């Protein structure tokens, strides 16, 4: 697997013309992209500089450093991985909203004043939304069994990912999210733990829990809790995929009800994508796993795959991914790297829509098919049309929390996808611009508004419209 590198290289350079240019040329020759260049110190004879370098392939870093050290006018003093530097001390902290500066503050925020608030919540639990953190808090729950694409790393190793998710929740949705990394792996134990902590949260975001147990966990928690339970690896991905596909089909002048869609991957994301596509009007979807097309002809023991066999593949196709993709209009990959090549995409319908979302290495290399695909999207930020969950989950939870939703249903997910797609205006829509940028400020407010309206229409909102500030 090709892994990128992002490093800070500190060098001691002779203070003479051309030295820095020589260093930058060498960095470029080894595939490095130079970021900021900072002067640390200077003297008549030497200069010390910090150079930020990004590399597509981390394997090139050591040869580059050897090359830099081979120059008589340069010496590498220090190399730091910028990713690790960004994680020093963790990425989140708890800060108070109310300051305690004197005895009066103490009596209001804590004892004796807090006793009245506890009594009020005991009488009417709904007051917890307005009088505690509950109204703006989400638990990010994982057991570390499917961390990114790295597999079962465990709860402790999952913590940096959950902290990062919490930062995204706050920055993009102003939602206070707390990582909850559980050192248990049986579905029943995870469910029991989530039920135990649920009273303090307004929503539960399940994250990086392996399939197929993630399906059972989400379904059972949704039935047992009165707050939204949302598995982002499933539904966040599905919302953004549908939004991108709706706009991509406009580019190639096709309708979702008419196209043949091949979906590579039958895990958490694949199942959720198939479901939301069906809800959006797709009629011809073929889902492939490692054994090929999922059909009624196969003996399927996994419930989620049996569901796929019963609700997709109307023509009961069989065969490998390479076989069933022939003539298809759309490919959506949420599986693994390098499964397809240029000739496979050439065998699809003219101007196919290709969403190769395996990350960091897509199902097909974009460079192979840029001139073949009508629209191409990936899961990576260094190509156009990044399908990124951060476009969905902050707005989905912002909307759900704002109306005190009891759950997140299919109508809310569909509303989020259509709102997200609609942010790209007709005049802006192009093959390289089918989905809003992550930093587009319209994303979270518009998605949140659509989710809130869908929750109200479907009867899942319980917002207290006239909260009494004074409780006697």
SULRA-V294477 format. One record per residue. N is the residue number from 1. RES is the residue in three letters. PHI is phi in radians with two decimals (* if undefined). Layout:
N;RES;PHI
N;RES;PHI
This chain:
1;UNK;*
2;UNK;-1.37
3;UNK;-2.06
4;UNK;-1.39
5;UNK;-2.33
6;UNK;-2.44
7;UNK;-2.25
8;UNK;-1.87
9;UNK;-1.95
10;UNK;-1.75
11;UNK;-2.19
12;UNK;-1.75
13;UNK;-2.07
14;UNK;-1.06
15;UNK;-1.48
16;UNK;-2.59
17;UNK;-1.01
18;UNK;1.61
19;UNK;-1.16
20;UNK;-1.10
21;UNK;-1.05
22;UNK;-1.12
23;UNK;-1.16
24;UNK;-1.14
25;UNK;-1.11
26;UNK;-1.11
27;UNK;-1.06
28;UNK;-1.12
29;UNK;-1.12
30;UNK;-1.71
31;UNK;1.44
32;UNK;-1.63
33;UNK;-1.85
34;UNK;-1.46
35;UNK;-1.73
36;UNK;-1.29
37;UNK;-2.18
38;UNK;-2.03
39;UNK;-1.51
40;UNK;-1.53
41;UNK;-2.76
42;UNK;-2.58
43;UNK;-2.53
44;UNK;-1.01
45;UNK;-1.70
46;UNK;-2.42
47;UNK;-2.30
48;UNK;-1.92
49;UNK;-2.21
50;UNK;-1.75
51;UNK;-2.12
52;UNK;-1.46
53;UNK;-2.29
54;UNK;-1.87
55;UNK;-2.28
56;UNK;-1.17
57;UNK;-2.16
58;UNK;-1.13
59;UNK;-1.12
60;UNK;-1.45
61;UNK;-1.15
62;UNK;-1.09
63;UNK;-1.04
64;UNK;-1.10
65;UNK;-1.08
66;UNK;-1.11
67;UNK;-1.11
68;UNK;-1.10
69;UNK;-1.26
70;UNK;-1.36
71;UNK;-1.33
72;UNK;-1.13
73;UNK;-1.62
74;UNK;-2.42
75;UNK;-2.53
76;UNK;-1.34
77;UNK;-1.57
78;UNK;-2.79
79;UNK;-2.27
80;UNK;-2.25
81;UNK;-1.33
82;UNK;-1.15
83;UNK;-1.12
84;UNK;-1.18
85;UNK;-1.06
86;UNK;-1.23
87;UNK;-1.80
88;UNK;-1.03
89;UNK;1.37
90;UNK;1.46
91;UNK;-1.97
92;UNK;-2.34
93;UNK;-2.66
94;UNK;-1.77
95;UNK;-2.21
96;UNK;-1.34
97;UNK;-1.50
98;UNK;-2.01
99;UNK;-1.50
100;UNK;-1.94
101;UNK;-1.93
102;UNK;-2.72
103;UNK;-1.12
104;UNK;-1.12
105;UNK;-1.02
106;UNK;-1.07
107;UNK;-1.21
108;UNK;-1.43
109;UNK;-1.38
110;UNK;-2.15
111;UNK;-1.33
112;UNK;-1.63
113;UNK;-1.07
114;UNK;-1.09
115;UNK;-1.09
116;UNK;-1.11
117;UNK;-1.18
118;UNK;-1.06
119;UNK;-1.13
120;UNK;-1.13
121;UNK;-1.19
122;UNK;-1.07
123;UNK;-1.35
124;UNK;-2.39
125;UNK;-1.00
126;UNK;-1.10
127;UNK;-1.10
128;UNK;-1.06
129;UNK;-1.13
130;UNK;-1.76
131;UNK;-1.88
132;UNK;-2.41
133;UNK;-1.18
134;UNK;-0.93
135;UNK;-1.16
136;UNK;-2.37
137;UNK;-2.17
138;UNK;-2.28
139;UNK;-1.63
140;UNK;-1.70
141;UNK;-1.85
142;UNK;-2.53
143;UNK;-1.96
144;UNK;1.23
145;UNK;-1.51
146;UNK;-2.60
147;UNK;-1.36
148;UNK;0.86
149;UNK;-1.88
150;UNK;-1.69
151;UNK;1.66
152;UNK;-1.46
153;UNK;-1.71
154;UNK;1.59
155;UNK;-1.12
156;UNK;-1.15
157;UNK;-1.22
158;UNK;-1.35
159;UNK;-1.01
160;UNK;-1.04
161;UNK;-1.19
162;UNK;-1.18
163;UNK;-1.09
164;UNK;-1.06
165;UNK;-1.09
166;UNK;-1.09
167;UNK;-1.09
168;UNK;-1.13
169;UNK;-0.97
170;UNK;-1.25
171;UNK;-1.20
172;UNK;-1.68
173;UNK;-2.19
174;UNK;0.91
175;UNK;-1.85
176;UNK;-1.43
177;UNK;-2.00
178;UNK;-2.11
179;UNK;-1.16
180;UNK;-2.26
181;UNK;-1.73
182;UNK;-1.67
183;UNK;-1.58
184;UNK;-2.40
185;UNK;-2.26
186;UNK;-1.29
187;UNK;-0.90
188;UNK;-1.08
189;UNK;-1.21
190;UNK;-1.13
191;UNK;-1.06
192;UNK;-1.09
193;UNK;-1.15
194;UNK;-1.16
195;UNK;-1.04
196;UNK;-1.17
197;UNK;-1.69
198;UNK;-1.02
199;UNK;-0.97
200;UNK;-1.55
201;UNK;-2.01
202;UNK;-1.61
203;UNK;-2.93
204;UNK;-2.15
205;UNK;-1.87
206;UNK;-1.39
207;UNK;-2.53
208;UNK;0.90
209;UNK;-1.90
210;UNK;-1.14
211;UNK;-1.45
212;UNK;-1.60
213;UNK;-1.16
214;UNK;-1.06
215;UNK;-1.14
216;UNK;-1.12
217;UNK;-1.08
218;UNK;-1.12
219;UNK;-1.08
220;UNK;-1.24
221;UNK;-1.16
222;UNK;-1.05
223;UNK;-1.35
224;UNK;-1.68
225;UNK;-1.87
226;UNK;-1.85
227;UNK;-2.26
228;UNK;-1.08
229;UNK;-2.10
230;UNK;-2.37
231;UNK;-1.58
232;UNK;-1.13
233;UNK;-1.06
234;UNK;-1.54
235;UNK;-1.41
236;UNK;-1.09
237;UNK;-1.06
238;UNK;-1.08
239;UNK;-1.08
240;UNK;-1.23
241;UNK;-1.06
242;UNK;-1.08
243;UNK;-1.02
244;UNK;-1.12
245;UNK;-1.16
246;UNK;-0.98
247;UNK;-1.34
248;UNK;-1.10
249;UNK;-1.16
250;UNK;-1.12
251;UNK;-1.11
252;UNK;-1.65
253;UNK;1.05
254;UNK;-2.31
255;UNK;-1.86
256;UNK;-1.10
257;UNK;-1.29
258;UNK;-1.80
259;UNK;-1.41
260;UNK;-1.68
261;UNK;-1.96
262;UNK;-1.88
263;UNK;-1.99
264;UNK;-1.68
265;UNK;2.17
266;UNK;-2.09
267;UNK;-1.52
268;UNK;-1.01
269;UNK;-1.17
270;UNK;-1.05
271;UNK;-1.11
272;UNK;-1.15
273;UNK;-1.11
274;UNK;-1.03
275;UNK;-1.16
276;UNK;-1.25
277;UNK;-1.15
278;UNK;-1.10
279;UNK;-1.09
280;UNK;-1.48
281;UNK;1.97
282;UNK;-1.14
283;UNK;-2.12
284;UNK;-2.35
285;UNK;-2.09
286;UNK;-2.07
287;UNK;-1.79
288;UNK;-2.01
289;UNK;-1.96
290;UNK;-1.10
291;UNK;-1.56
292;UNK;1.93
293;UNK;-1.12
294;UNK;-1.52
295;UNK;-2.49
296;UNK;-1.17
297;UNK;-1.30
298;UNK;-1.59
299;UNK;-1.55
300;UNK;-1.89
301;UNK;-1.68
302;UNK;-1.44
303;UNK;-0.96
304;UNK;-1.13
305;UNK;-1.32
306;UNK;-1.09
307;UNK;-1.07
308;UNK;-1.07
309;UNK;-1.08
310;UNK;-1.41
311;UNK;-2.04
312;UNK;-2.20
313;UNK;0.94
314;UNK;-1.09
315;UNK;-1.61
316;UNK;0.95
317;UNK;-1.25
318;UNK;-2.26
319;UNK;2.19
320;UNK;-1.36
321;UNK;-0.97
322;UNK;-1.07
323;UNK;-1.39
324;UNK;-1.35
325;UNK;-1.34
326;UNK;-1.07
327;UNK;1.42
328;UNK;-1.26
329;UNK;-1.51
330;UNK;-2.36
331;UNK;-2.05
332;UNK;-2.12
333;UNK;-1.88
334;UNK;-2.32
335;UNK;-2.27
336;UNK;-2.65
337;UNK;-1.35
338;UNK;1.09
339;UNK;-1.37
340;UNK;-2.29
341;UNK;-2.38
342;UNK;-0.95
343;UNK;-1.10
344;UNK;-1.19
345;UNK;-1.26
346;UNK;-1.09
347;UNK;-1.43
348;UNK;-1.37
349;UNK;-1.10
350;UNK;-0.99
351;UNK;0.87
352;UNK;-1.24
353;UNK;-1.61
354;UNK;-2.12
355;UNK;-1.88
356;UNK;-1.74
357;UNK;-1.80
358;UNK;-1.02
359;UNK;-2.40
360;UNK;-1.54
361;UNK;-1.88
362;UNK;-1.21
363;UNK;-1.07
364;UNK;-2.42
365;UNK;-1.15
366;UNK;-0.95
367;UNK;-1.08
368;UNK;-1.27
369;UNK;-2.24
370;UNK;-0.98
371;UNK;-1.52
372;UNK;-1.80
373;UNK;-1.29
374;UNK;-1.22
375;UNK;-2.49
376;UNK;-2.22
377;UNK;-2.32
378;UNK;-2.36
379;UNK;-1.69
380;UNK;-1.81
381;UNK;-1.48
382;UNK;-1.66
383;UNK;-2.22
384;UNK;-1.11
385;UNK;1.07
386;UNK;-1.31
387;UNK;-1.53
388;UNK;-2.16
389;UNK;-1.05
390;UNK;-1.14
391;UNK;-1.29
392;UNK;-1.99
393;UNK;-1.12
394;UNK;-1.11
395;UNK;-1.24
396;UNK;-1.08
397;UNK;-1.28
398;UNK;-1.06
399;UNK;-1.16
400;UNK;-1.16
401;UNK;-1.21
402;UNK;-1.10
403;UNK;-1.90
404;UNK;0.93
405;UNK;-1.13
406;UNK;-1.44
407;UNK;-2.84
408;UNK;-2.08
409;UNK;-1.90
410;UNK;-1.08
411;UNK;-1.10
412;UNK;-1.20
413;UNK;-1.14
414;UNK;-1.08
415;UNK;-1.06
416;UNK;-1.09
417;UNK;-1.12
418;UNK;-1.16
419;UNK;-1.14
420;UNK;-1.12
421;UNK;-1.09
422;UNK;-1.23
423;UNK;-1.19
424;UNK;-1.39
425;UNK;-1.26
426;UNK;-0.90
427;UNK;-1.23
428;UNK;-1.67
429;UNK;-1.20
430;UNK;-2.72
431;UNK;-1.06
432;UNK;-1.77
433;UNK;-2.59
434;UNK;-1.88
435;UNK;-2.50
436;UNK;-1.11
437;UNK;-1.21
438;UNK;-0.98
439;UNK;-1.66
440;UNK;-1.18
441;UNK;-1.24
442;UNK;-1.39
443;UNK;-1.07
444;UNK;-1.07
445;UNK;-1.04
446;UNK;-1.28
447;UNK;-1.14
448;UNK;-1.04
449;UNK;-1.09
450;UNK;-1.15
451;UNK;-1.14
452;UNK;-1.08
453;UNK;-1.12
454;UNK;-1.17
455;UNK;-1.13
456;UNK;-1.13
457;UNK;-1.10
458;UNK;-1.62
459;UNK;1.35
460;UNK;-1.73
461;UNK;-1.54
462;UNK;-2.36
463;UNK;-1.01
464;UNK;-1.43
465;UNK;-1.30
466;UNK;-2.23
467;UNK;-1.28
468;UNK;-1.42
469;UNK;-1.18
470;UNK;-1.93
471;UNK;-1.96
472;UNK;-1.81
